[in-house]
Amino acid sequence: MIFQHTHELVCAGTKTQTRRIQKPWQVLMRFDRSGELFVCDTRTGRPQWAVGKTYAVQPGRGKSAIGRIRITGIREQDVREISDADVRAEGFGCKVDFLKTWTQMHDMTAFGYLMVDLMVGEYQRLGITVPPHVWAEWENYLQNRPAERYQAWVLEFQLVRP
């Protein structure tokens, strides 16, 4: 599993959740015998992620594994509704930092709105604290963005070996 932006946090054991964007061909299911949850790829009928299974931690596509994690839970979530506890489990200090990273990966229009239209980049370049109303305006803007960019699988995990 690729952790391009946060692999150090995974290997340090401080990141215990990751969110992966839901694809239209994925569904949450239970194994008949064990009752464990898994995300199924309906195109192939195969599990993509399953509770109890281990996965390699990769710092980038095609890069060698630097650790392993075991999935301990799976659920669905609109990432715009992420809790403060889940933000910390994701390895971020605050919701805004998490959402900045999410939009940079999954909704460049929203990220661009933050960085250009709200001039956050200019505030940061000048070393000026971004006013709280700017973040609030951006979070309100996100509520009107296409839902499919924010529907995610929440994969809870534990580090098996760094």
Buried (B, 14 or more C-beta within 10 A) or exposed (E): BBBEEBBEBBBEEBBBBBBBBBBEEBEBBEEEEEEBBBBBBEEEEEBBBBBEEBBEBBBEEEEEEBBBBBBEEBEEBEBBEBEEEBBBBBBBEEBBEBBBBBBBEBBEEBBEBBBEEBBBEEBEEEEEEBEEEBBEBBBEBBEEBEEEBBBBBBBBBEBEEE
